[in-house]
Amino acid sequence: LPLRELKPNDLDSNEDTGMHGRTHPALLGTVDAFVSHSWRDAGAHKYVQLTQWGVAFEERHGRQPNLWLDKACIDQGNVADNLAALPVFLSGCREMIILLGPSYMTRLWCVMEMFVFLKMGGQADRVTVLLVGDDSAAPLDNALLAAL
């Protein structure tokens, strides 16, 4: 999903907002970042952090980033088959963006994404943690940052 195709309401819930139709095919290794986040955290805060990261990316690379975002890149009509390929999706991304909000570390799926990325050859220096939401996640934020 090109970042320019992301709309503010896309990150509010896991309900279909037509994101899959805004994606394009990508070769393995050509996706700039896998976006890991919890649907329980505030969509508006995630959107702000991700778009700010995108501005910095564009300044460095002269182009908008292409993202792997679950709701956009998994065909919502065929979720089970697509999830079986999660390790391939993760290994095909150059880096991982963690939108770390208050619920992130309580969600097993989020922790699994992080684990698989690192086990599939991702390096800790290719993980960017963006803090999302209020200060209640601070102890978890510090634990995650120390682990990386």
C-alpha positions as CSV (number, residue, x, y, z in Angstrom):
1,L,0.0,0.0,0.0
2,P,1.6,3.3,-1.0
3,L,1.4,5.5,2.1
4,R,-0.3,8.3,0.1
5,E,-3.3,5.8,-0.2
6,L,-3.8,5.6,3.5
7,K,-6.8,7.5,4.8
8,P,-7.2,8.7,8.4
9,N,-10.2,6.4,9.1
10,D,-8.3,3.3,7.7
11,L,-6.6,2.7,11.1
12,D,-9.7,3.2,13.3
13,S,-10.9,-0.4,13.2
14,N,-10.2,-3.7,11.4
15,E,-13.4,-3.3,9.4
16,D,-13.0,-3.2,5.6
17,T,-12.5,0.4,4.3
18,G,-11.6,-0.7,0.8
19,M,-7.8,-0.6,1.4
20,H,-7.2,-3.9,-0.4
21,G,-8.3,-2.2,-3.6
22,R,-5.7,0.6,-3.2
23,T,-2.8,-1.9,-3.0
24,H,-0.5,-2.9,-5.9
25,P,1.5,-6.1,-6.4
26,A,5.1,-5.9,-5.0
27,L,8.1,-8.2,-5.5
28,L,9.7,-9.8,-2.4
29,G,12.0,-7.3,-0.8
30,T,10.6,-4.2,-2.4
31,V,8.1,-3.3,0.4
32,D,9.7,-0.6,2.6
33,A,8.0,-1.4,5.9
34,F,5.8,-3.9,7.6
35,V,3.4,-2.0,9.9
36,S,2.8,-3.8,13.2
37,H,0.0,-2.3,15.4
38,S,-2.9,-3.2,17.6
39,W,-6.4,-2.5,16.4
40,R,-7.2,-1.6,20.0
41,D,-5.1,1.5,19.9
42,A,-6.3,4.9,18.7
43,G,-6.4,5.0,14.9
44,A,-6.0,8.7,14.7
45,H,-2.8,8.6,16.8
46,K,-1.4,5.7,14.6
47,Y,-2.2,7.7,11.5
48,V,-0.4,10.7,12.7
49,Q,2.7,8.8,13.7
50,L,2.8,6.8,10.5
51,T,2.4,9.8,8.2
52,Q,5.1,11.7,10.1
53,W,7.4,8.7,9.7
54,G,6.5,8.8,6.0
55,V,7.5,12.4,5.6
56,A,10.9,11.6,7.0
57,F,11.2,8.6,4.7
58,E,10.4,10.7,1.7
59,E,13.0,13.3,2.7
60,R,15.6,10.5,2.9
61,H,14.6,8.5,-0.2
62,G,12.9,11.1,-2.5
63,R,9.7,9.0,-2.7
64,Q,6.7,7.9,-0.7
65,P,7.1,4.5,1.1
66,N,5.2,1.4,0.3
67,L,3.8,-0.4,3.3
68,W,2.6,-3.8,4.2
69,L,-0.5,-3.2,6.4
70,D,-2.6,-6.2,7.4
71,K,-6.0,-4.9,6.5
72,A,-4.8,-3.6,3.1
73,C,-2.6,-6.5,2.1
74,I,-4.6,-9.4,3.3
75,D,-7.6,-10.2,1.1
76,Q,-10.3,-9.9,3.7
77,G,-12.3,-12.6,1.8
78,N,-9.5,-15.1,2.2
79,V,-7.8,-14.2,5.6
80,A,-6.8,-17.7,6.7
81,D,-4.8,-18.6,3.5
82,N,-3.1,-15.2,3.5
83,L,-2.1,-15.5,7.2
84,A,-0.3,-18.7,6.5
85,A,2.1,-16.7,4.4
86,L,2.9,-14.1,7.1
87,P,6.5,-15.2,7.5
88,V,7.0,-14.5,3.7
89,F,5.3,-11.1,4.0
90,L,7.5,-10.2,6.9
91,S,10.7,-11.3,5.3
92,G,9.8,-9.5,2.2
93,C,9.8,-6.1,4.0
94,R,12.9,-4.0,4.4
95,E,12.0,-2.8,7.9
96,M,9.3,-3.0,10.5
97,I,7.4,-0.1,11.9
98,I,5.9,-0.8,15.3
99,L,3.1,1.6,16.3
100,L,3.4,1.0,20.0
101,G,0.3,2.0,21.8
102,P,-1.1,1.1,25.2
103,S,-2.4,-2.3,24.1
104,Y,0.4,-3.4,21.8
105,M,2.4,-5.6,24.2
106,T,-0.8,-7.2,25.5
107,R,-1.7,-8.5,22.0
108,L,-0.1,-11.9,21.3
109,W,-0.4,-11.3,17.6
110,C,1.6,-8.1,17.7
111,V,4.4,-9.8,19.7
112,M,4.3,-12.7,17.2
113,E,4.8,-10.4,14.3
114,M,7.9,-8.9,16.0
115,F,9.3,-12.3,16.8
116,V,8.8,-13.6,13.2
117,F,10.3,-10.5,11.7
118,L,13.5,-11.0,13.8
119,K,13.6,-14.8,13.2
120,M,13.2,-14.4,9.5
121,G,16.4,-12.4,9.3
122,G,15.2,-8.9,10.3
123,Q,17.7,-7.0,12.3
124,A,16.9,-4.9,15.4
125,D,18.3,-1.8,13.6
126,R,15.6,-2.3,11.0
127,V,12.8,-1.9,13.5
128,T,11.4,1.5,14.2
129,V,9.2,2.0,17.2
130,L,6.7,4.9,17.1
131,L,5.0,5.7,20.3
132,V,1.2,6.0,20.0
133,G,-1.3,7.3,22.5
134,D,-1.0,8.3,26.1
135,D,1.7,7.7,28.7
136,S,0.1,4.6,30.2
137,A,2.2,2.5,27.8
138,A,5.5,3.9,29.1
139,P,6.6,0.9,31.2
140,L,5.9,-1.4,28.2
141,D,7.5,1.0,25.8
142,N,10.7,1.0,27.9
143,A,10.7,-2.8,28.1
144,L,10.3,-3.2,24.3
145,L,12.9,-0.6,23.5
146,A,15.4,-2.3,25.9
147,A,14.7,-5.7,24.3
148,L,15.5,-4.4,20.8
